[in-house]
Structures are given as C-alpha cells and as structure tokens.
Amino acid sequence: MGKRLDGSSLFSGINAGLSNSFAMIASQYTDGVTLENLNKALTNTNITGTGYGATFASYLTTNFNSIDANSDGTISADEIQKLMNNMATQGLTRDQIMSLGSAYGMSSSLQETVLSHFDDIDTNKDGKVTNQEINAYGINSDIEKQKIEDRNRIVNNMSLYYGEDLTEYEGSLMDYKYLDDEENS
C-alpha cells in the first residue's frame, strides 16, 4: 500500500500561514490589522514577496467581517487564534482549501486529492472536511485497495482451477463458479 492520506500537513500549513501572515502584517502597520492595512498589504512587497503572504492577506481581506468577531475594525491575535481553532475543529471548506491550501510550501498533491474526493471525505456532509475525515478516508481507501488486491490474488490463484481466461475482477468470487454456466447458456 502507498502512503496513507493524512490532512495534518494541510491544517498545520494553513495555520502557520495565517499566524505568520498576521504577525507580519501586524508588524508592518502600527494601527493594527485593519481592512485598510490588509488592502495595503496586498501590494506591500515585504508581505507579498514571502510566497504565502499575499495568499493569506487576500483571504483575511475577503473574510474580514466574519473574522473581526467584535466588529471593532481590527483583527486581533485572539480573533486569528479563534479562526485557526475553528478551522482545526470544524474543518475547511472547499474554498478555503483552494485559496489557502495552494500557498507556498503546502503539498499540492494532498490538496488535489482532498479537493477531488471532497464529497466522499466530507462524511457528515457539512461542507467542510476535518483532519479526522481526511485520515479516515485515507484508511478506508487503503482498506478498499487491500480488498481488491486480495480478491485479485485469489482470482489469479483460482485461474489454475477455472482456466487462464480469468483476469482481475472486482465482483464476487462466487461469480466464477457460475461463469462457464452463463457463457454456455
């Protein structure tokens, strides 16, 4: 079996990007992380030149009103921490994965896999995937792959008895008992 699907790097990468971008933006502007300062940050090469700063500054700008929970016009460190905690416990939406998961240093193959199988991974159908759902999907995928490998190995061993015309097959093993009968009818 291949490497098991694990979403922890996606979540930790997004958390690191959010906290680092917030700290960088906060250090650039003495009046705090306001919507105006976030818009300035989008053209500030000290931030955009980091590889992930523009991605996270753009996300913070777009979602400013929902992140600024107390509506004081400034995103605080506590509000960023609350956002990261919510993402960790409640999961990430498809849009969050697409916008934040593509930031510098994150596994594009993990992001592509999660996005490709998002609806299957989101077992509770809340529109978000958690690290636990991603890990469970990876385990279930590994189990299904192993079942298919086991069936194919049994089928290949059965070909000695039933003939060489048997190849990989994902149906029931009992189908082979009646395969010749169906072809002859």
Buried (B, 14 or more C-beta within 10 A) or exposed (E): EEEEBBBEBBBEBBBBBBBBBBEBBBEBBEEEBBBEBBBBBBEBEEBBEBEBBBBBBBBBBEBBEEBBEEEEEBBBEEBBBEBBEEBBEEBBBBEBBEBBBEBEEBBEEBBEBBBEBBEEBBBEEEEBBBBEBBBBBBEBBBEEEEEEEEBBEEBEEBBEEEEEEBEEBEEEEEEBEEBEEEEEE
